[in-house]
Amino acid sequence: MGSSQTKVIDVYGNIKSGANSGPWIATLDSTTGGTGAVTGQSVTIGSDQALQTITIGSGTLTVTRDAGTPVNSNVIAGTSNVHVGKFDFHGANSTFTVQELKIKVPNDAATSVASVTLKYKNSAGAEQTVSQALSTGNEAHATATFTGLSLYVPLNDSADLDVYVDVPTVSSGAHSGAAISVLIDADEGFKALDSAGSSDTEAASADVNSAANSGYGSKYVKKSIPTIARLTTGYTTNTVTTNIGLYRFSVAADSAGSIDWRELSFTVTTSGVVVSGFTLYDVTGTAVAINDNTADADTGTLSICPDASCTDGEAEQVGAGGSKTYELRADTVTGWGDAGDQLTIYRDDRLDERLPLEGLGQRHALLPVRHGDDVYSVVLIQHSSLRRTPVGIRPNKQTPSPSVRGFCRICEGLDEGRSFGARRRTVLRLKFFHVKADAPRYRRNVSCVQSGGP
């Protein structure tokens, strides 16, 4: 190096995999020096010189429920590849490769899951798909244990893990009404390696649940699902008079099974016109009235039930794979014709969402029934030996025997039992779903008295 010149020397070092975490500083020793090319004299730097401070630490892997988790919805038994959960893996200060993890499913939904499938990308960006069956025991959750995975999490970036399930048919074990959600086990069956080869065996401080946020990450198994759609053809729009179609819609049943409906609710608003005496007609073929007695929307809500009333009548059935078209008419229209007159009718989706029509097999159908401002979920129980179809609250353990005569009514206030007939009475302990118009679903037990046969 020439006189009065400067030279930069870069110092590199390899950090051992077992190095302790914390700050690390390389120091240039005070004896560092050299010998003059002309004078031959030795010189040193005189004192130690600290170089750059390096902080040694480990990478951090964070596992959370992803915002792209699917919304809650109904699924038909026998459906494959149902997307239930989406999870986010974020790697800070290191890359990670997730090699093992355990997926948990609530035990009461275990028979409704044939297998669990994971989809993710490896370090090459190629999508990987792997499936496992559930293992069920006495624990609160059934589990699917995955090993040999190659889920790659980039440095200071995220990777997604999508979880799918196959739902068997009802005859193969699926339970109508089962709520399927998936969880990543926090501290069992988990293993991820960082870029230094260190192992992380905890996914999170607690299980990561697909259903942690209300409205997301749960799939509800149904034997069959109705599709209700408003129709805009087949009737004269913007014409309001007596006994013509004011609102038309269709109800279709999935090919998996028939659908029975017990009540349909509509919201009716008017301006400058009075409309009353509503009747719903099945207009699939020749028009047939559904409700025997006309209904009114005194409080803005119109409830239509087959036959005599919402507490004493039969269910309307749509066959498997079939569809029916319905039309709402009124027998009294007063004041229509002035500028600004308005009639608006729409179906009350809120109640349909809280109490979806549900097929429970050939002998049962879950049906919503209204009492005042409350809506109740009851089971239509059908036995060929009965004189009439009984309507009852869903039993807690088993359906009434075919010898039962009469039917169990929903009593006013649901705090008393009533008997029907003078013969032997049988008290049944029943599980009952009660839904306020603006409240979440909860359960309670009530006693209902039925008359028994000889």
ROVEX-473657 format. One record per residue (C-alpha): x negated, y, z negated; residue number from 1; residue in one letter. Coordinates in steps of 0.05 Angstrom, whole numbers, m for minus. Each point is the difference from the previous one (the first is absolute). Layout:
BEGIN
<r x="X" y="Y" z="Z" resi="NUM" resn="A"/>
...
***
This chain:
BEGIN
<r x="0" y="0" z="0" resi="1" resn="M"/>
<r x="m31" y="66" z="20" resi="2" resn="G"/>
<r x="m14" y="59" z="m45" resi="3" resn="S"/>
<r x="62" y="38" z="m25" resi="4" resn="S"/>
<r x="46" y="m51" z="32" resi="5" resn="Q"/>
<r x="61" y="m35" z="m30" resi="6" resn="T"/>
<r x="22" y="m71" z="9" resi="7" resn="K"/>
<r x="67" y="m31" z="m21" resi="8" resn="V"/>
<r x="m1" y="m70" z="m27" resi="9" resn="I"/>
<r x="66" y="m39" z="m7" resi="10" resn="D"/>
<r x="4" y="m51" z="m56" resi="11" resn="V"/>
<r x="46" y="m60" z="7" resi="12" resn="Y"/>
<r x="17" y="m55" z="m49" resi="13" resn="G"/>
<r x="44" y="m62" z="m5" resi="14" resn="N"/>
<r x="50" y="m2" z="m58" resi="15" resn="I"/>
<r x="6" y="m68" z="m32" resi="16" resn="K"/>
<r x="69" y="m31" z="m3" resi="17" resn="S"/>
<r x="m6" y="m7" z="m75" resi="18" resn="G"/>
<r x="m20" y="73" z="m12" resi="19" resn="A"/>
<r x="36" y="35" z="m58" resi="20" resn="N"/>
<r x="53" y="52" z="17" resi="21" resn="S"/>
<r x="m16" y="73" z="m12" resi="22" resn="G"/>
<r x="m48" y="54" z="25" resi="23" resn="P"/>
<r x="m68" y="m21" z="28" resi="24" resn="W"/>
<r x="m58" y="48" z="15" resi="25" resn="I"/>
<r x="m65" y="m16" z="37" resi="26" resn="A"/>
<r x="m59" y="39" z="m27" resi="27" resn="T"/>
<r x="m65" y="19" z="35" resi="28" resn="L"/>
<r x="m55" y="m12" z="m51" resi="29" resn="D"/>
<r x="m45" y="58" z="m21" resi="30" resn="S"/>
<r x="m62" y="m38" z="22" resi="31" resn="T"/>
<r x="23" y="2" z="72" resi="32" resn="T"/>
<r x="m52" y="37" z="41" resi="33" resn="G"/>
<r x="m54" y="m4" z="54" resi="34" resn="G"/>
<r x="m71" y="16" z="21" resi="35" resn="T"/>
<r x="m19" y="60" z="42" resi="36" resn="G"/>
<r x="m27" y="m19" z="69" resi="37" resn="A"/>
<r x="m54" y="55" z="m1" resi="38" resn="V"/>
<r x="m14" y="12" z="m74" resi="39" resn="T"/>
<r x="8" y="m72" z="m23" resi="40" resn="G"/>
<r x="34" y="25" z="m63" resi="41" resn="Q"/>
<r x="58" y="m38" z="m32" resi="42" resn="S"/>
<r x="65" y="36" z="m18" resi="43" resn="V"/>
<r x="66" y="m22" z="m34" resi="44" resn="T"/>
<r x="70" y="30" z="m3" resi="45" resn="I"/>
<r x="m11" y="14" z="m74" resi="46" resn="G"/>
<r x="68" y="m22" z="m28" resi="47" resn="S"/>
<r x="54" y="m51" z="14" resi="48" resn="D"/>
<r x="49" y="21" z="54" resi="49" resn="Q"/>
<r x="72" y="m27" z="m3" resi="50" resn="A"/>
<r x="29" y="m20" z="67" resi="51" resn="L"/>
<r x="73" y="m7" z="19" resi="52" resn="Q"/>
<r x="50" y="m25" z="m53" resi="53" resn="T"/>
<r x="38" y="m62" z="23" resi="54" resn="I"/>
<r x="61" y="m24" z="m38" resi="55" resn="T"/>
<r x="8" y="m75" z="2" resi="56" resn="I"/>
<r x="71" y="m26" z="m7" resi="57" resn="G"/>
<r x="47" y="m55" z="25" resi="58" resn="S"/>
<r x="55" y="7" z="51" resi="59" resn="G"/>
<r x="72" y="3" z="m23" resi="60" resn="T"/>
<r x="57" y="m39" z="32" resi="61" resn="L"/>
<r x="71" y="26" z="m12" resi="62" resn="T"/>
<r x="62" y="m40" z="18" resi="63" resn="V"/>
<r x="68" y="35" z="3" resi="64" resn="T"/>
<r x="68" y="m8" z="31" resi="65" resn="R"/>
<r x="m2" y="32" z="69" resi="66" resn="D"/>
<r x="49" y="55" z="19" resi="67" resn="A"/>
<r x="18" y="m41" z="61" resi="68" resn="G"/>
<r x="33" y="m54" z="m42" resi="69" resn="T"/>
<r x="65" y="m21" z="34" resi="70" resn="P"/>
<r x="66" y="27" z="m26" resi="71" resn="V"/>
<r x="48" y="m47" z="m37" resi="72" resn="N"/>
<r x="46" y="m38" z="46" resi="73" resn="S"/>
<r x="41" y="m64" z="7" resi="74" resn="N"/>
<r x="m29" y="m60" z="36" resi="75" resn="V"/>
<r x="36" y="m61" z="25" resi="76" resn="I"/>
<r x="m20" y="m67" z="m28" resi="77" resn="A"/>
<r x="m42" y="m37" z="51" resi="78" resn="G"/>
<r x="m37" y="62" z="24" resi="79" resn="T"/>
<r x="m76" y="m5" z="10" resi="80" resn="S"/>
<r x="m55" y="52" z="m5" resi="81" resn="N"/>
<r x="38" y="49" z="m45" resi="82" resn="V"/>
<r x="m44" y="60" z="m16" resi="83" resn="H"/>
<r x="6" y="11" z="m76" resi="84" resn="V"/>
<r x="m62" y="37" z="m23" resi="85" resn="G"/>
<r x="m58" y="44" z="24" resi="86" resn="K"/>
<r x="m60" y="14" z="m44" resi="87" resn="F"/>
<r x="m58" y="49" z="6" resi="88" resn="D"/>
<r x="m73" y="m19" z="m17" resi="89" resn="F"/>
<r x="m46" y="60" z="m7" resi="90" resn="H"/>
<r x="m76" y="m7" z="m7" resi="91" resn="G"/>
<r x="m40" y="57" z="m32" resi="92" resn="A"/>
<r x="m76" y="3" z="7" resi="93" resn="N"/>
<r x="m3" y="m69" z="30" resi="94" resn="S"/>
<r x="31" y="m47" z="51" resi="95" resn="T"/>
<r x="38" y="m59" z="m28" resi="96" resn="F"/>
<r x="21" y="m69" z="25" resi="97" resn="T"/>
<r x="60" y="m29" z="m36" resi="98" resn="V"/>
<r x="m8" y="m76" z="m1" resi="99" resn="Q"/>
<r x="53" y="m23" z="m49" resi="100" resn="E"/>
<r x="67" y="24" z="m27" resi="101" resn="L"/>
<r x="64" y="m26" z="m29" resi="102" resn="K"/>
<r x="70" y="21" z="23" resi="103" resn="I"/>
<r x="56" y="m5" z="m50" resi="104" resn="K"/>
<r x="75" y="m7" z="13" resi="105" resn="V"/>
<r x="54" y="4" z="m55" resi="106" resn="P"/>
<r x="18" y="m70" z="m21" resi="107" resn="N"/>
<r x="75" y="10" z="11" resi="108" resn="D"/>
<r x="m15" y="14" z="73" resi="109" resn="A"/>
<r x="m52" y="m56" z="9" resi="110" resn="A"/>
<r x="48" y="m50" z="33" resi="111" resn="T"/>
<r x="17" y="55" z="50" resi="112" resn="S"/>
<r x="m72" y="4" z="24" resi="113" resn="V"/>
<r x="m27" y="m57" z="43" resi="114" resn="A"/>
<r x="m69" y="31" z="9" resi="115" resn="S"/>
<r x="m40" y="65" z="m7" resi="116" resn="V"/>
<r x="m41" y="28" z="57" resi="117" resn="T"/>
<r x="m55" y="53" z="m4" resi="118" resn="L"/>
<r x="m21" y="43" z="59" resi="119" resn="K"/>
<r x="m63" y="43" z="m2" resi="120" resn="Y"/>
<r x="m63" y="19" z="41" resi="121" resn="K"/>
<r x="m70" y="m26" z="m9" resi="122" resn="N"/>
<r x="m66" y="39" z="9" resi="123" resn="S"/>
<r x="5" y="m8" z="75" resi="124" resn="A"/>
<r x="69" y="32" z="1" resi="125" resn="G"/>
<r x="34" y="m65" z="20" resi="126" resn="A"/>
<r x="67" y="m15" z="m32" resi="127" resn="E"/>
<r x="1" y="m61" z="m45" resi="128" resn="Q"/>
<r x="62" y="m40" z="m20" resi="129" resn="T"/>
<r x="2" y="m51" z="m55" resi="130" resn="V"/>
<r x="58" y="m35" z="m35" resi="131" resn="S"/>
<r x="10" y="m38" z="m66" resi="132" resn="Q"/>
<r x="58" y="m35" z="m34" resi="133" resn="A"/>
<r x="24" y="22" z="m69" resi="134" resn="L"/>
<r x="m19" y="m37" z="m63" resi="135" resn="S"/>
<r x="55" y="3" z="m53" resi="136" resn="T"/>
<r x="m6" y="m13" z="m75" resi="137" resn="G"/>
<r x="28" y="26" z="m65" resi="138" resn="N"/>
<r x="m29" y="69" z="9" resi="139" resn="E"/>
<r x="41" y="61" z="19" resi="140" resn="A"/>
<r x="m30" y="m2" z="70" resi="141" resn="H"/>
<r x="m14" y="m52" z="53" resi="142" resn="A"/>
<r x="m68" y="9" z="33" resi="143" resn="T"/>
<r x="m35" y="m8" z="67" resi="144" resn="A"/>
<r x="m75" y="m4" z="m8" resi="145" resn="T"/>
<r x="m44" y="22" z="58" resi="146" resn="F"/>
<r x="m75" y="m15" z="7" resi="147" resn="T"/>
<r x="m50" y="8" z="56" resi="148" resn="G"/>
<r x="27" y="68" z="21" resi="149" resn="L"/>
<r x="m39" y="52" z="38" resi="150" resn="S"/>
<r x="39" y="64" z="m13" resi="151" resn="L"/>
<r x="m50" y="55" z="15" resi="152" resn="Y"/>
<r x="5" y="68" z="m35" resi="153" resn="V"/>
<r x="m44" y="54" z="32" resi="154" resn="P"/>
<r x="m45" y="47" z="m39" resi="155" resn="L"/>
<r x="42" y="58" z="m29" resi="156" resn="N"/>
<r x="59" y="m23" z="41" resi="157" resn="D"/>
<r x="61" y="m45" z="m6" resi="158" resn="S"/>
<r x="25" y="m66" z="28" resi="159" resn="A"/>
<r x="71" y="m27" z="0" resi="160" resn="D"/>
<r x="27" y="m67" z="m21" resi="161" resn="L"/>
<r x="70" y="m19" z="24" resi="162" resn="D"/>
<r x="39" y="m55" z="m35" resi="163" resn="V"/>
<r x="55" y="m39" z="35" resi="164" resn="Y"/>
<r x="44" y="m58" z="m22" resi="165" resn="V"/>
<r x="40" y="m54" z="34" resi="166" resn="D"/>
<r x="70" y="m9" z="m29" resi="167" resn="V"/>
<r x="30" y="m70" z="5" resi="168" resn="P"/>
<r x="72" y="m14" z="15" resi="169" resn="T"/>
<r x="51" y="m6" z="m56" resi="170" resn="V"/>
<r x="3" y="m75" z="9" resi="171" resn="S"/>
<r x="m76" y="m2" z="m9" resi="172" resn="S"/>
<r x="1" y="38" z="m65" resi="173" resn="G"/>
<r x="9" y="74" z="14" resi="174" resn="A"/>
<r x="45" y="34" z="m51" resi="175" resn="H"/>
<r x="49" y="52" z="24" resi="176" resn="S"/>
<r x="m13" y="64" z="m39" resi="177" resn="G"/>
<r x="m72" y="m16" z="m17" resi="178" resn="A"/>
<r x="m45" y="62" z="m2" resi="179" resn="A"/>
<r x="m68" y="m13" z="31" resi="180" resn="I"/>
<r x="m58" y="45" z="m18" resi="181" resn="S"/>
<r x="m75" y="m14" z="0" resi="182" resn="V"/>
<r x="m56" y="19" z="m48" resi="183" resn="L"/>
<r x="m75" y="m3" z="3" resi="184" resn="I"/>
<r x="m26" y="m32" z="m64" resi="185" resn="D"/>
<r x="m43" y="50" z="m37" resi="186" resn="A"/>
<r x="m52" y="m45" z="m33" resi="187" resn="D"/>
<r x="10" y="m72" z="21" resi="188" resn="E"/>
<r x="m22" y="m31" z="65" resi="189" resn="G"/>
<r x="m31" y="65" z="26" resi="190" resn="F"/>
<r x="m71" y="8" z="29" resi="191" resn="K"/>
<r x="m31" y="55" z="42" resi="192" resn="A"/>
<r x="m74" y="10" z="17" resi="193" resn="L"/>
<r x="m31" y="69" z="8" resi="194" resn="D"/>
<r x="m57" y="16" z="48" resi="195" resn="S"/>
<r x="m52" y="m21" z="m52" resi="196" resn="A"/>
<r x="33" y="m67" z="m10" resi="197" resn="G"/>
<r x="28" y="17" z="m68" resi="198" resn="S"/>
<r x="67" y="m33" z="m16" resi="199" resn="S"/>
<r x="63" y="37" z="m22" resi="200" resn="D"/>
<r x="51" y="m46" z="m32" resi="201" resn="T"/>
<r x="55" y="50" z="m18" resi="202" resn="E"/>
<r x="47" y="28" z="52" resi="203" resn="A"/>
<r x="31" y="51" z="m48" resi="204" resn="A"/>
<r x="16" y="11" z="m73" resi="205" resn="S"/>
<r x="70" y="m29" z="12" resi="206" resn="A"/>
<r x="34" y="m41" z="54" resi="207" resn="D"/>
<r x="12" y="41" z="62" resi="208" resn="V"/>
<r x="74" y="m6" z="17" resi="209" resn="N"/>
<r x="31" y="11" z="69" resi="210" resn="S"/>
<r x="65" y="20" z="m36" resi="211" resn="A"/>
<r x="m33" y="51" z="m47" resi="212" resn="A"/>
<r x="38" y="57" z="34" resi="213" resn="N"/>
<r x="76" y="m2" z="1" resi="214" resn="S"/>
<r x="28" y="m16" z="69" resi="215" resn="G"/>
<r x="m63" y="m34" z="27" resi="216" resn="Y"/>
<r x="m33" y="m68" z="0" resi="217" resn="G"/>
<r x="59" y="m46" z="m13" resi="218" resn="S"/>
<r x="38" y="m45" z="48" resi="219" resn="K"/>
<r x="68" y="m28" z="m20" resi="220" resn="Y"/>
<r x="18" y="m68" z="27" resi="221" resn="V"/>
<r x="69" y="m9" z="30" resi="222" resn="K"/>
<r x="34" y="m59" z="33" resi="223" resn="K"/>
<r x="30" y="48" z="50" resi="224" resn="S"/>
<r x="0" y="75" z="11" resi="225" resn="I"/>
<r x="55" y="45" z="29" resi="226" resn="P"/>
<r x="m14" y="55" z="50" resi="227" resn="T"/>
<r x="49" y="57" z="m3" resi="228" resn="I"/>
<r x="m2" y="50" z="58" resi="229" resn="A"/>
<r x="44" y="59" z="18" resi="230" resn="R"/>
<r x="28" y="m2" z="70" resi="231" resn="L"/>
<r x="11" y="60" z="44" resi="232" resn="T"/>
<r x="41" y="m33" z="55" resi="233" resn="T"/>
<r x="68" y="m33" z="2" resi="234" resn="G"/>
<r x="40" y="58" z="m29" resi="235" resn="Y"/>
<r x="14" y="73" z="16" resi="236" resn="T"/>
<r x="m48" y="47" z="m35" resi="237" resn="T"/>
<r x="20" y="68" z="m27" resi="238" resn="N"/>
<r x="73" y="m21" z="0" resi="239" resn="T"/>
<r x="35" y="m5" z="m67" resi="240" resn="V"/>
<r x="71" y="m25" z="m2" resi="241" resn="T"/>
<r x="39" y="m57" z="m32" resi="242" resn="T"/>
<r x="m15" y="m73" z="13" resi="243" resn="N"/>
<r x="m60" y="9" z="46" resi="244" resn="I"/>
<r x="m72" y="m17" z="m12" resi="245" resn="G"/>
<r x="m37" y="51" z="m42" resi="246" resn="L"/>
<r x="m62" y="m40" z="m16" resi="247" resn="Y"/>
<r x="m25" y="m65" z="32" resi="248" resn="R"/>
<r x="m56" y="m46" z="m22" resi="249" resn="F"/>
<r x="m24" y="m72" z="6" resi="250" resn="S"/>
<r x="m22" y="m51" z="m52" resi="251" resn="V"/>
<r x="m46" y="m54" z="26" resi="252" resn="A"/>
<r x="m24" y="m62" z="m37" resi="253" resn="A"/>
<r x="m68" y="m30" z="10" resi="254" resn="D"/>
<r x="m2" y="m69" z="33" resi="255" resn="S"/>
<r x="m26" y="m28" z="m66" resi="256" resn="A"/>
<r x="69" y="2" z="m32" resi="257" resn="G"/>
<r x="68" y="33" z="m5" resi="258" resn="S"/>
<r x="14" y="64" z="m37" resi="259" resn="I"/>
<r x="61" y="14" z="m45" resi="260" resn="D"/>
<r x="15" y="72" z="m18" resi="261" resn="W"/>
<r x="47" y="21" z="m55" resi="262" resn="R"/>
<r x="m2" y="76" z="3" resi="263" resn="E"/>
<r x="m25" y="55" z="46" resi="264" resn="L"/>
<r x="m7" y="72" z="m24" resi="265" resn="S"/>
<r x="3" y="63" z="41" resi="266" resn="F"/>
<r x="m8" y="74" z="m15" resi="267" resn="T"/>
<r x="54" y="44" z="30" resi="268" resn="V"/>
<r x="m3" y="76" z="3" resi="269" resn="T"/>
<r x="51" y="46" z="32" resi="270" resn="T"/>
<r x="9" y="74" z="16" resi="271" resn="S"/>
<r x="68" y="27" z="21" resi="272" resn="G"/>
<r x="31" y="m68" z="6" resi="273" resn="V"/>
<r x="31" y="m51" z="m47" resi="274" resn="V"/>
<r x="m10" y="m74" z="18" resi="275" resn="V"/>
<r x="29" y="m57" z="m42" resi="276" resn="S"/>
<r x="24" y="m71" z="4" resi="277" resn="G"/>
<r x="m63" y="m33" z="28" resi="278" resn="F"/>
<r x="2" y="m71" z="28" resi="279" resn="T"/>
<r x="m59" y="m39" z="26" resi="280" resn="L"/>
<r x="12" y="m43" z="61" resi="281" resn="Y"/>
<r x="m39" y="m58" z="29" resi="282" resn="D"/>
<r x="0" y="19" z="74" resi="283" resn="V"/>
<r x="m47" y="m55" z="23" resi="284" resn="T"/>
<r x="60" y="m28" z="38" resi="285" resn="G"/>
<r x="72" y="19" z="m14" resi="286" resn="T"/>
<r x="2" y="53" z="m54" resi="287" resn="A"/>
<r x="13" y="m31" z="m69" resi="288" resn="V"/>
<r x="7" y="41" z="m64" resi="289" resn="A"/>
<r x="m50" y="m18" z="m54" resi="290" resn="I"/>
<r x="30" y="34" z="m61" resi="291" resn="N"/>
<r x="74" y="m13" z="m15" resi="292" resn="D"/>
<r x="9" y="67" z="m35" resi="293" resn="N"/>
<r x="m25" y="65" z="27" resi="294" resn="T"/>
<r x="m57" y="34" z="m37" resi="295" resn="A"/>
<r x="m15" y="73" z="m13" resi="296" resn="D"/>
<r x="m64" y="39" z="m12" resi="297" resn="A"/>
<r x="25" y="42" z="m58" resi="298" resn="D"/>
<r x="m70" y="14" z="m28" resi="299" resn="T"/>
<r x="m36" y="m2" z="67" resi="300" resn="G"/>
<r x="m15" y="m74" z="m4" resi="301" resn="T"/>
<r x="43" y="m49" z="39" resi="302" resn="L"/>
<r x="m3" y="m73" z="m21" resi="303" resn="S"/>
<r x="27" y="m53" z="47" resi="304" resn="I"/>
<r x="12" y="m72" z="m24" resi="305" resn="C"/>
<r x="33" y="m58" z="36" resi="306" resn="P"/>
<r x="72" y="m19" z="m17" resi="307" resn="D"/>
<r x="37" y="30" z="m59" resi="308" resn="A"/>
<r x="m53" y="38" z="m40" resi="309" resn="S"/>
<r x="m73" y="3" z="m21" resi="310" resn="C"/>
<r x="16" y="m42" z="m62" resi="311" resn="T"/>
<r x="47" y="m51" z="32" resi="312" resn="D"/>
<r x="m15" y="m22" z="70" resi="313" resn="G"/>
<r x="m41" y="m44" z="46" resi="314" resn="E"/>
<r x="m67" y="12" z="33" resi="315" resn="A"/>
<r x="m9" y="17" z="73" resi="316" resn="E"/>
<r x="m49" y="m48" z="33" resi="317" resn="Q"/>
<r x="m47" y="9" z="59" resi="318" resn="V"/>
<r x="m25" y="m66" z="27" resi="319" resn="G"/>
<r x="m74" y="m17" z="6" resi="320" resn="A"/>
<r x="m29" y="34" z="61" resi="321" resn="G"/>
<r x="66" y="36" z="12" resi="322" resn="G"/>
<r x="24" y="71" z="m2" resi="323" resn="S"/>
<r x="66" y="36" z="m13" resi="324" resn="K"/>
<r x="21" y="70" z="19" resi="325" resn="T"/>
<r x="41" y="41" z="m48" resi="326" resn="Y"/>
<r x="38" y="65" z="9" resi="327" resn="E"/>
<r x="25" y="48" z="m53" resi="328" resn="L"/>
<r x="68" y="33" z="12" resi="329" resn="R"/>
<r x="46" y="46" z="m40" resi="330" resn="A"/>
<r x="76" y="0" z="m1" resi="331" resn="D"/>
<r x="6" y="73" z="m21" resi="332" resn="T"/>
<r x="m36" y="60" z="31" resi="333" resn="V"/>
<r x="23" y="70" z="m18" resi="334" resn="T"/>
<r x="m27" y="67" z="24" resi="335" resn="G"/>
<r x="m46" y="m23" z="55" resi="336" resn="W"/>
<r x="m9" y="45" z="61" resi="337" resn="G"/>
<r x="m25" y="68" z="m24" resi="338" resn="D"/>
<r x="m69" y="26" z="14" resi="339" resn="A"/>
<r x="m48" y="m23" z="m55" resi="340" resn="G"/>
<r x="39" y="m62" z="m20" resi="341" resn="D"/>
<r x="m47" y="m56" z="m18" resi="342" resn="Q"/>
<r x="2" y="m73" z="m20" resi="343" resn="L"/>
<r x="m65" y="m36" z="m17" resi="344" resn="T"/>
<r x="m4" y="m74" z="m17" resi="345" resn="I"/>
<r x="m63" y="m38" z="m17" resi="346" resn="Y"/>
<r x="m16" y="m65" z="m35" resi="347" resn="R"/>
<r x="m27" y="3" z="m71" resi="348" resn="D"/>
<r x="m69" y="m30" z="11" resi="349" resn="D"/>
<r x="m19" y="12" z="m73" resi="350" resn="R"/>
<r x="46" y="m55" z="m25" resi="351" resn="L"/>
<r x="m19" y="m46" z="57" resi="352" resn="D"/>
<r x="m73" y="8" z="m19" resi="353" resn="E"/>
<r x="12" y="m14" z="m74" resi="354" resn="R"/>
<r x="47" y="m58" z="13" resi="355" resn="L"/>
<r x="m17" y="m31" z="68" resi="356" resn="P"/>
<r x="48" y="m52" z="27" resi="357" resn="L"/>
<r x="m33" y="m66" z="m11" resi="358" resn="E"/>
<r x="14" y="m71" z="23" resi="359" resn="G"/>
<r x="m12" y="m51" z="m55" resi="360" resn="L"/>
<r x="16" y="m63" z="39" resi="361" resn="G"/>
<r x="63" y="m33" z="25" resi="362" resn="Q"/>
<r x="37" y="6" z="m66" resi="363" resn="R"/>
<r x="m23" y="67" z="m27" resi="364" resn="H"/>
<r x="m6" y="72" z="22" resi="365" resn="A"/>
<r x="m23" y="59" z="m42" resi="366" resn="L"/>
<r x="50" y="56" z="9" resi="367" resn="L"/>
<r x="5" y="72" z="m26" resi="368" resn="P"/>
<r x="66" y="20" z="m34" resi="369" resn="V"/>
<r x="18" y="69" z="m25" resi="370" resn="R"/>
<r x="36" y="18" z="m65" resi="371" resn="H"/>
<r x="8" y="75" z="m5" resi="372" resn="G"/>
<r x="m69" y="32" z="5" resi="373" resn="D"/>
<r x="m36" y="m66" z="m14" resi="374" resn="D"/>
<r x="m20" y="m54" z="49" resi="375" resn="V"/>
<r x="m5" y="m72" z="m21" resi="376" resn="Y"/>
<r x="m34" y="m59" z="34" resi="377" resn="S"/>
<r x="42" y="m63" z="m2" resi="378" resn="V"/>
<r x="m3" y="m68" z="31" resi="379" resn="V"/>
<r x="54" y="m28" z="45" resi="380" resn="L"/>
<r x="3" y="m73" z="m21" resi="381" resn="I"/>
<r x="33" y="m46" z="50" resi="382" resn="Q"/>
<r x="22" y="m72" z="m13" resi="383" resn="H"/>
<r x="44" y="m38" z="49" resi="384" resn="S"/>
<r x="42" y="m29" z="m57" resi="385" resn="S"/>
<r x="22" y="68" z="m27" resi="386" resn="L"/>
<r x="69" y="26" z="16" resi="387" resn="R"/>
<r x="m31" y="67" z="16" resi="388" resn="R"/>
<r x="m70" y="29" z="4" resi="389" resn="T"/>
<r x="m21" y="25" z="m69" resi="390" resn="P"/>
<r x="m37" y="64" z="m9" resi="391" resn="V"/>
<r x="m46" y="1" z="m60" resi="392" resn="G"/>
<r x="m61" y="31" z="m31" resi="393" resn="I"/>
<r x="m61" y="m41" z="17" resi="394" resn="R"/>
<r x="m8" y="m56" z="m53" resi="395" resn="P"/>
<r x="m64" y="m1" z="m41" resi="396" resn="N"/>
<r x="m14" y="m75" z="9" resi="397" resn="K"/>
<r x="50" y="m34" z="45" resi="398" resn="Q"/>
<r x="62" y="13" z="40" resi="399" resn="T"/>
<r x="69" y="m19" z="m27" resi="400" resn="P"/>
<r x="19" y="m71" z="14" resi="401" resn="S"/>
<r x="49" y="m13" z="57" resi="402" resn="P"/>
<r x="54" y="m15" z="m52" resi="403" resn="S"/>
<r x="4" y="74" z="m19" resi="404" resn="V"/>
<r x="66" y="32" z="22" resi="405" resn="R"/>
<r x="11" y="74" z="8" resi="406" resn="G"/>
<r x="m57" y="48" z="m1" resi="407" resn="F"/>
<r x="m41" y="45" z="m46" resi="408" resn="C"/>
<r x="16" y="73" z="9" resi="409" resn="R"/>
<r x="m46" y="58" z="m13" resi="410" resn="I"/>
<r x="34" y="30" z="m61" resi="411" resn="C"/>
<r x="7" y="74" z="m11" resi="412" resn="E"/>
<r x="m62" y="23" z="m37" resi="413" resn="G"/>
<r x="m28" y="m71" z="4" resi="414" resn="L"/>
<r x="4" y="m7" z="m76" resi="415" resn="D"/>
<r x="57" y="m49" z="m5" resi="416" resn="E"/>
<r x="20" y="m67" z="29" resi="417" resn="G"/>
<r x="67" y="m16" z="30" resi="418" resn="R"/>
<r x="31" y="m68" z="11" resi="419" resn="S"/>
<r x="42" y="m18" z="61" resi="420" resn="F"/>
<r x="51" y="m55" z="m11" resi="421" resn="G"/>
<r x="25" y="m35" z="m61" resi="422" resn="A"/>
<r x="m42" y="m63" z="5" resi="423" resn="R"/>
<r x="m66" y="m16" z="m34" resi="424" resn="R"/>
<r x="m48" y="59" z="m1" resi="425" resn="R"/>
<r x="m74" y="m6" z="12" resi="426" resn="T"/>
<r x="m47" y="56" z="m22" resi="427" resn="V"/>
<r x="m61" y="7" z="45" resi="428" resn="L"/>
<r x="m63" y="38" z="m17" resi="429" resn="R"/>
<r x="m16" y="40" z="62" resi="430" resn="L"/>
<r x="m58" y="42" z="24" resi="431" resn="K"/>
<r x="24" y="65" z="29" resi="432" resn="F"/>
<r x="m32" y="55" z="42" resi="433" resn="F"/>
<r x="25" y="70" z="m15" resi="434" resn="H"/>
<r x="m18" y="60" z="43" resi="435" resn="V"/>
<r x="21" y="71" z="m14" resi="436" resn="K"/>
<r x="7" y="43" z="61" resi="437" resn="A"/>
<r x="m64" y="38" z="m15" resi="438" resn="D"/>
<r x="m36" y="m48" z="m47" resi="439" resn="A"/>
<r x="m49" y="m57" z="11" resi="440" resn="P"/>
<r x="22" y="m73" z="m5" resi="441" resn="R"/>
<r x="m1" y="m35" z="m67" resi="442" resn="Y"/>
<r x="29" y="m64" z="m28" resi="443" resn="R"/>
<r x="43" y="m18" z="m58" resi="444" resn="R"/>
<r x="41" y="m60" z="m22" resi="445" resn="N"/>
<r x="76" y="2" z="m7" resi="446" resn="V"/>
<r x="51" y="m53" z="m16" resi="447" resn="S"/>
<r x="56" y="m12" z="49" resi="448" resn="C"/>
<r x="58" y="m47" z="m13" resi="449" resn="V"/>
<r x="26" y="m46" z="54" resi="450" resn="Q"/>
<r x="59" y="m46" z="m1" resi="451" resn="S"/>
<r x="m18" y="m73" z="8" resi="452" resn="G"/>
<r x="35" y="m56" z="36" resi="453" resn="G"/>
<r x="28" y="m62" z="m32" resi="454" resn="P"/>
***
